[in-house]
Amino acid sequence: MKKKIRLALVGVGDMGAGHLYGFDRIPEECEITWVADPHPDNLARALGYLKYNKPQVCATHEELLAHTDDFDAVVVSVPNYLHRDVALPFIYLGKPLFLEKPVAPTLAQCDEIIRAAEERGVPVQIGLVYRYSNVYTRMAKELRQDRLGDVTMMWCKEFRDPFPPADWFYDETKSGGALVEKDCHHFDIFNWMIGAKPVRVFASGGQHVIRNGEDVLITNHYTHYAPKPIGTSTIIDHAWVTVDYDNGSKAMLGLCMYLKPYNLMDEGLEIGLIGRNGGQMVAKKDKTLDIFGGADFTREHIDLDIVSDSVEGGHTGSQKQRYAFLNTVRTGARPFADLQVGRDALLIALAGERSIKEERYVYLDELK
């Protein structure tokens, strides 16, 4: 019988509570020995999800550092502006790390984390959950089998409800902005499927609903936060973003962060692409793929298994990414969603944020 991996979790808000629940349901592989969160309400709510584990509890990651002999790896799910300060001490100790996306809200902080991990040879997996989704791994597989030829165009329609009503989401200095916090996921899918280097970004966006000085009651379908008026925001709530790649491919993302109510959003997320042979492949609702057109003019509809890669209705790929992290801890294997993958997605998001402010193309080389 193989030895269980002992985990410490830092942060059990919305994302962290999901990780606590998910890792708890893998008792044959891991044991949760410590949980750190400064908010008693978060701790009480999240610990109530546990079925197999009885971890010790502390308030901060600094307190956790006094108990490093009790855990083998760390899962960090704290607000973006805390990523560097929380991640670095564990990297310095050589602890493998699962770090929620984005890597950090700024490129400088991201690169500081990367340098520390590379210098110490510490594996860090980023929470780009779509990399582990059955839907998007199947999309990548179809492309590898040359169903469409090279990907020449991509799009993403991300029309959804607002971020949870926690103030840090709405402060660009803390979240990095809406494109950084939300759409690093989708920019990573563009990079993954197109398989080329992004070179420039043009974006247009702004505030339609949440404007400074105008209180708006914010509700969110997945959060534990109660609805709350938000009157000050430095992030956009809508945008169109275009990305040009060095092979001539183009990608476009449309973002809307004020749809309501959530249960009437029938179409949900849509990600599609067009190949050089004229064929198309479209993923909808993180559940289905449709492949049509191209050389043989046929159409195939694929209903994906959306159960095995998650846990009890969780986000697509969420449980599969946890198994992958445990495998990385056990074997030292390089994570599929590693720090460089996270940095590449962050670059596009940061370029988009700058493009909106400066009303121009932003070349990614400007940011490096």
matplotlib code that plots the C-alpha trace (Angstrom):
import matplotlib.pyplot as plt

x = [0.0, 1.5, 2.0, -0.6, 0.4, -0.1, -1.7, -1.9, -4.6, -4.2, -7.5, -10.9, -13.2, -15.1, -12.2, -10.4, -13.5, -13.9, -10.4, -10.9, -14.0, -12.3, -9.1, -11.2, -12.9, -9.5, -8.7, -6.8, -4.3, -4.0, -4.6, -5.5, -3.4, -3.7, -6.0, -5.3, -7.7, -8.1, -11.9, -13.8, -16.9, -14.9, -13.4, -16.7, -18.4, -15.6, -14.7, -18.3, -17.8, -15.2, -16.0, -12.6, -10.2, -9.8, -7.1, -5.6, -6.5, -4.7, -5.4, -2.5, 0.1, 2.8, 1.4, 1.5, 5.2, 5.8, 4.4, 6.2, 7.0, 3.3, 2.7, 4.3, 2.6, 0.5, -2.7, -3.0, -6.4, -6.1, -7.0, -4.7, -2.7, -1.6, -0.3, 3.3, 3.6, 1.9, 3.5, 7.2, 7.8, 6.6, 8.6, 11.7, 11.0, 10.8, 7.1, 5.3, 2.6, -0.9, -1.5, -4.8, -4.9, -3.8, -0.1, -0.2, -1.9, 1.3, 4.1, 6.8, 5.2, 4.6, 8.2, 9.4, 7.4, 8.8, 12.4, 12.1, 10.5, 13.2, 16.1, 14.8, 13.4, 10.0, 7.0, 4.1, 0.8, -1.5, -5.3, -6.0, -8.7, -9.7, -6.3, -7.8, -11.3, -12.6, -14.2, -11.0, -8.6, -11.0, -10.9, -7.1, -7.1, -9.3, -6.8, -3.9, -5.7, -5.8, -9.5, -9.3, -5.7, -4.0, -6.3, -6.6, -9.4, -10.8, -13.4, -14.8, -18.1, -18.0, -21.3, -22.0, -23.0, -20.6, -17.7, -18.6, -19.4, -16.0, -14.2, -10.9, -12.4, -13.4, -10.0, -7.6, -4.6, -5.6, -7.3, -5.3, -8.5, -11.4, -9.4, -6.6, -8.9, -11.5, -10.1, -6.6, -8.5, -9.7, -6.5, -4.7, -7.2, -6.4, -2.6, -3.1, -5.3, -3.5, -0.1, 1.7, 3.2, 0.8, 2.4, -0.1, -3.5, -6.2, -9.1, -12.0, -14.0, -15.3, -18.0, -21.7, -23.2, -20.7, -19.6, -17.8, -20.3, -23.3, -24.2, -25.1, -26.4, -24.0, -25.2, -23.3, -24.6, -21.7, -20.4, -20.8, -20.9, -24.3, -25.5, -23.8, -23.9, -20.7, -20.3, -16.6, -14.9, -11.7, -12.3, -14.2, -17.5, -17.3, -14.8, -13.9, -10.3, -8.5, -5.2, -2.8, -0.4, 2.9, 1.6, -1.2, -3.9, -6.4, -8.5, -11.3, -12.9, -16.2, -16.7, -19.9, -20.0, -23.5, -25.9, -28.7, -30.4, -27.8, -30.3, -31.6, -28.2, -29.2, -26.3, -23.5, -19.8, -19.0, -15.5, -15.0, -12.4, -11.9, -9.3, -7.4, -9.5, -12.7, -14.0, -15.3, -15.3, -17.5, -17.6, -20.8, -21.6, -18.4, -20.4, -20.5, -18.4, -19.7, -17.4, -18.7, -17.6, -14.1, -13.0, -15.9, -18.7, -19.9, -21.1, -20.4, -22.0, -20.2, -21.7, -18.7, -18.4, -18.6, -18.7, -15.4, -13.2, -15.0, -16.7, -20.4, -21.2, -18.0, -16.2, -15.2, -11.7, -11.6, -11.1, -8.8, -6.5, -6.3, -5.3, -2.7, -1.3, -1.0, 0.8, 3.2, 4.0, 4.5, 6.6, 8.0, 6.3, 6.1, 2.5, 0.6, -0.6, 2.8, 4.1, 5.1, 1.7, 0.2, 2.6, 1.7, -2.0, -1.3, 0.6, -2.4, -4.7, -2.3, -1.9, -5.7, -6.0, -3.4, -4.9, -8.3, -6.6, -4.4, -6.7, -4.1, -2.5, -0.2, 2.7, 3.5, 7.2, 6.4, 5.5, 8.4]
y = [0.0, 3.3, 6.1, 8.8, 12.3, 14.8, 18.0, 21.5, 23.8, 27.6, 29.4, 27.8, 30.4, 29.5, 27.8, 26.5, 24.9, 23.1, 21.8, 20.7, 18.8, 17.2, 16.1, 14.8, 12.4, 10.8, 9.1, 6.3, 8.9, 11.7, 13.0, 16.6, 17.3, 21.2, 23.9, 27.6, 30.5, 33.7, 33.7, 31.6, 31.4, 30.0, 27.4, 26.3, 26.1, 24.3, 21.8, 20.8, 19.2, 16.8, 13.1, 11.3, 13.9, 15.7, 18.3, 20.6, 24.3, 27.6, 31.1, 32.0, 30.5, 31.9, 29.8, 26.8, 27.3, 26.1, 22.7, 21.8, 18.3, 17.6, 18.0, 17.1, 19.5, 22.7, 23.9, 27.7, 29.3, 32.8, 36.2, 36.9, 39.7, 37.3, 34.6, 35.6, 36.2, 32.9, 30.8, 31.8, 30.5, 27.0, 27.0, 28.0, 25.0, 22.7, 21.9, 21.0, 23.6, 23.7, 27.4, 28.7, 30.8, 33.3, 32.8, 36.4, 39.7, 41.2, 39.9, 40.9, 38.8, 35.9, 35.9, 36.0, 32.8, 31.2, 32.1, 30.7, 27.4, 27.0, 27.7, 25.1, 22.6, 22.8, 21.7, 24.2, 23.3, 26.2, 25.9, 26.2, 23.6, 23.4, 21.7, 18.6, 18.8, 15.8, 18.3, 20.3, 17.3, 15.7, 18.9, 18.8, 15.1, 15.7, 18.4, 16.1, 13.6, 16.4, 16.6, 20.3, 21.0, 23.9, 26.1, 29.4, 31.1, 30.7, 32.4, 32.3, 33.6, 34.1, 35.7, 35.2, 36.6, 38.9, 37.9, 37.1, 40.2, 40.3, 43.7, 42.4, 41.1, 44.7, 46.2, 45.9, 46.3, 43.1, 40.9, 42.1, 43.0, 41.0, 39.6, 38.4, 36.9, 35.3, 34.9, 33.5, 30.2, 31.0, 32.6, 29.4, 27.3, 29.6, 29.0, 25.3, 24.7, 27.1, 25.9, 29.1, 32.2, 35.1, 38.4, 41.2, 42.0, 44.6, 45.0, 47.3, 47.2, 49.2, 49.5, 49.2, 48.4, 48.6, 52.2, 54.2, 55.9, 53.8, 51.0, 47.8, 44.7, 41.9, 38.3, 35.3, 31.8, 29.8, 31.9, 31.5, 35.3, 37.0, 39.5, 42.9, 46.4, 47.3, 51.0, 51.2, 49.2, 49.6, 46.6, 46.2, 44.3, 43.7, 43.5, 42.2, 40.9, 39.9, 38.0, 37.7, 34.7, 34.5, 31.9, 34.2, 32.6, 34.9, 34.5, 36.6, 36.6, 38.3, 38.9, 40.1, 40.0, 41.2, 38.6, 37.6, 35.5, 32.7, 29.9, 31.5, 31.6, 28.7, 29.0, 29.2, 29.2, 28.6, 28.0, 27.3, 27.1, 26.9, 24.9, 25.5, 22.9, 25.0, 22.6, 23.9, 22.5, 24.0, 23.2, 24.3, 24.5, 22.5, 19.4, 18.9, 19.1, 19.5, 18.9, 19.8, 20.9, 20.4, 18.0, 15.5, 17.9, 15.6, 16.5, 14.8, 15.6, 14.3, 14.2, 14.1, 12.3, 15.3, 13.2, 11.4, 14.5, 16.3, 15.5, 15.7, 18.4, 20.4, 22.4, 20.4, 19.0, 19.9, 16.4, 15.3, 18.2, 17.1, 13.6, 15.1, 17.2, 14.2, 12.4, 15.3, 15.2, 11.5, 11.3, 14.7, 14.8, 18.3, 19.6, 19.9, 23.3, 24.5, 27.9, 28.7, 27.8, 30.1, 32.9, 32.6, 33.0, 35.9, 37.8, 37.9, 39.0, 41.8, 42.9, 43.1, 45.1, 47.6, 47.7, 48.8, 51.6, 52.8, 52.2, 50.5, 47.3, 46.0, 43.7, 41.0, 41.8, 45.1, 43.3, 40.9]
z = [0.0, -1.1, 1.4, 1.5, 0.5, 3.4, 2.3, 3.8, 2.4, 2.6, 2.0, 2.1, 0.5, -2.6, -4.5, -1.5, -0.1, -3.4, -3.2, 0.4, -0.6, -3.6, -1.9, 1.0, -1.5, -2.4, 0.9, -0.8, -2.1, 0.3, 3.8, 4.7, 7.8, 8.1, 7.0, 7.3, 6.9, 8.8, 8.6, 11.2, 9.0, 6.1, 8.3, 9.9, 6.5, 4.7, 7.4, 7.4, 4.0, 5.3, 5.3, 5.7, 7.2, 10.5, 9.9, 12.4, 11.9, 12.0, 10.9, 8.6, 6.4, 8.7, 11.5, 9.2, 8.6, 12.1, 11.2, 8.0, 9.1, 9.1, 5.4, 2.0, -0.3, -0.2, -2.0, -2.1, -2.8, -1.6, -3.3, -6.2, -4.5, -1.8, -4.2, -4.1, -0.4, 0.4, -2.2, -1.8, 1.7, 0.8, -2.4, -0.4, 1.8, -1.3, -0.9, -4.2, -4.7, -6.2, -6.8, -8.0, -11.2, -12.1, -11.1, -9.8, -10.6, -12.1, -14.3, -11.8, -9.1, -11.5, -12.5, -8.9, -8.2, -11.3, -10.4, -6.9, -8.2, -10.9, -8.5, -6.0, -8.5, -6.9, -9.1, -9.1, -10.7, -11.7, -11.3, -15.0, -14.7, -18.3, -19.1, -17.2, -18.6, -20.6, -23.0, -23.9, -23.8, -26.4, -28.4, -28.4, -29.3, -32.3, -33.5, -33.0, -35.3, -37.9, -38.2, -39.1, -40.0, -38.3, -36.2, -38.0, -35.9, -32.4, -30.3, -26.8, -25.6, -21.8, -20.9, -17.2, -13.8, -11.9, -9.7, -6.1, -3.9, -2.3, -2.6, -3.8, -7.1, -7.9, -7.1, -10.1, -7.9, -6.0, -8.7, -11.7, -13.5, -14.9, -17.9, -15.5, -12.9, -15.2, -18.7, -18.2, -18.5, -22.0, -23.2, -22.1, -24.2, -27.2, -26.7, -26.2, -29.3, -31.7, -30.6, -31.6, -30.0, -29.3, -30.4, -30.0, -28.4, -29.1, -26.7, -26.1, -22.8, -19.9, -17.3, -18.3, -14.9, -12.0, -12.1, -9.4, -7.1, -8.2, -5.8, -7.6, -5.7, -6.6, -6.6, -7.8, -8.3, -6.9, -4.0, -0.3, 0.1, 0.7, -1.9, -1.3, -2.9, -4.7, -5.5, -6.3, -9.0, -10.9, -13.2, -16.4, -16.7, -20.4, -23.2, -26.7, -26.9, -30.1, -30.1, -33.1, -33.2, -35.0, -37.4, -38.6, -36.5, -34.7, -31.6, -30.1, -26.6, -25.7, -22.0, -20.2, -16.4, -15.7, -17.1, -14.7, -13.5, -13.9, -14.3, -17.5, -19.2, -21.5, -23.9, -21.3, -22.3, -25.9, -27.3, -31.0, -33.6, -37.4, -39.1, -42.3, -44.1, -43.4, -40.7, -37.3, -33.8, -31.1, -27.4, -25.5, -21.8, -21.0, -22.0, -25.8, -29.0, -32.5, -35.4, -38.9, -42.3, -43.7, -46.3, -46.0, -45.1, -42.3, -38.9, -35.6, -32.2, -29.2, -25.6, -23.3, -20.0, -17.6, -14.4, -14.2, -14.3, -11.5, -8.3, -7.5, -10.0, -9.6, -12.3, -15.3, -14.8, -11.2, -9.7, -12.5, -11.8, -8.2, -9.1, -11.5, -8.7, -6.4, -9.2, -9.5, -5.8, -5.9, -9.1, -9.7, -13.1, -14.7, -14.3, -17.6, -16.3, -15.1, -14.3, -17.9, -19.1, -16.5, -17.4, -21.1, -20.4, -17.9, -20.6, -22.9, -20.1, -19.0, -22.6, -22.9, -19.7, -21.0, -24.5, -23.0, -21.0, -23.8, -26.8, -28.9, -29.9, -27.2, -28.2, -25.7, -26.0, -24.3, -21.2, -20.9]

ax = plt.figure().add_subplot(projection="3d")
ax.plot(x, y, z, "-o")
ax.set_aspect("equal")
plt.show()
